[in-house]
Amino acid sequence: MTTENKTVTQETVAPKGQLTFDDKVIQKIVGYAIENVSGLLGVDGGFVANIKNKIVNSDNPTDGINVEVGKEQVAVDLNIVMEFGHNAHDVYKEISKVVAKQIEEATSLTLVELNVEVIDIQTKSEFEESQVTIQDRVTEVGKSVQDKTTDGFEKMKSVTSTDDDTRVQ
């Protein structure tokens, strides 16, 4: 009896195809990355986005972020509102650092171009006041009406709820 020892080797073949990223994915990565940059109050999304954001509350992290996505590289354009009292070059360096890091970590793509235009400079309180929407104001008015109605109801209830003996004679 003869025994033959055969080794079977299996070749691992990588599947064909490619990994791509939609612009919106890169825009969101950039939007989330810059949320905590010191001296950056916001990104301006242009006229239409600004009107929309004045009407309703919107937490769309892609507003005002334009990107070009290639197979290995990314370019980003931002229009920002900077906080008064901060240095624009320092804000740019911080944005560049966090955006490049987050894009690389999430996608393995390289940030090759970052264009930032400072379109406004405001104090933090000015910016926060400008972010109040019509929806916020309507909600405040509705709450005020509700509070006044409740107060009026409670007053009427206290006036009309006396002893039965004193009401009926």
N, C-alpha and C positions, 0 to 999 in steps of 0.2 A: 504494500500500500504506500503510495506516494502522496505526500501532502505539499501542496503548493501554497506559498504565502503571497497573496496579492494585496497590495495596498491600493485602496481607492482614494484618489484625491479629487476633491471637488473644487473647481475654480469659482471664486466669488466674482460675479459680474455685476457691476453697478448698473442700476436701471438707467435708461436714457430719459432725458427730460431736463428741466431747469427750474430753479427757484426764482420767482420774481416777487416784487412787492408793489402793491398799488400805491399811488401817491398819497392817498388818505392815511395809510399805515404809517408812512414816514412823517406826514404832517402831525399825526397824533403823538408819535414818539417825541418829536420836537416840542410840541405843545406841553406835554407832560414834563419834559426835561427842563423847560425854562420857567416852570411855575414858581420856583423858589429862588430865582436869581435876584440878588439884592440890587435895588435901584431900578428894576424893571417893573413898571406898574401894569402894563398890558401890551397886547399886540393889536394893532388896528387892522380890521378886516375890510376896510374900504366903505364906501357910501352905503351899499345895500346891506351889508352885514351890520353896520352901525345902526341903521334904521330898524332892522329886525331886532337887534339887541336892545333898542330903546322901547320896543313894544312889549316883548316878552322876555322872561329870563331864559338865557341860553348859556349852557356850559359847554359849547362846542369848542374843543381844544384846537381845531384846525383853522378857525377864522384868522385870516391875516397871515397865514403861513403858506408860502408857495415853494414847491420843490420840483426838482428834476431828478428822476431816479434812473440810473443806468444799471448795468449788470454788476458793477463793482463799486460804483461811486455815486455820491449824492451831492446836489447843490441846493442850498436853502436861501430864500429871500424873506426877510421880515421887515415890517414897518412897526416900530415900537413907540410906546409912550414911556418916557423915562421919568423917574422920580427926581424932583428938584433936590439939589444938594449932593448928587452922586456924579462921578466922573464917567463920561460916555465911553472912554477907552477901557476903563475897568469893567463896565457893564458888558461891553462887546467881548472882552477876553473871557469873562465868566460864561456868557452865552455860548461862545465858541467851544470852551472846554466841556461844558455839560452836554451840549448837543452832539459833539464828536464822540464823546464817551458813550452816550446812550444809543446812538445809531450803531456804533461798532459792536456794543454788547448785544443788542437785540437782533441785528441783521448781518453782521460781519461786513457791512458796507463801509466805505471810507468817505468822510465828509471832505470834499475837495474845494468847496467854495461856500462861504457864508457872507451874504450881503445884508447888512442891517442899516436901515434908515431911521434915524430918530425924527419922528414926524411931530412930536409934541413933548413938552416937558411940563409936569404938573406936580403940585404937592400931593401927598397921599390923600388928604381930605378933599381936595378938588376932584381927584380921580374917583374916589368913592361916591361923591355926590353925583358925578356924571354917570355913574353906573346904575342909578335908580331908574327902574323902568316904569312904564305906564301900568304894567301888571302889578308891580309893587305898590304903586299909588292907589290903584283900585282896591287892592287887598286891604290897605290901611283904612280906606274910607269904609269898606264893608265891615271891618272889625269895629270901627268907631260907631257905625249905625247899629250894629249888633249890641254893643255895650250900652248905648243909649236906650235901645228898645228894652233890653233886660232891666235897666234901672227903672224905666217907666212902668214896666210890668210889675216889678217888685213894689213900687210905690202904690200902684192901684190895688194890688193884692193886700197891702197893709191897711189901706184906707177902707176897703170893703170887707175885710175879715175881722169884724168886731163880734162881741158876744151876741148870740141870737136874741137874748132877752132885750137888749137895747135897740135892736133893729126892728123888732116886731112889737108893736104896742097894742 
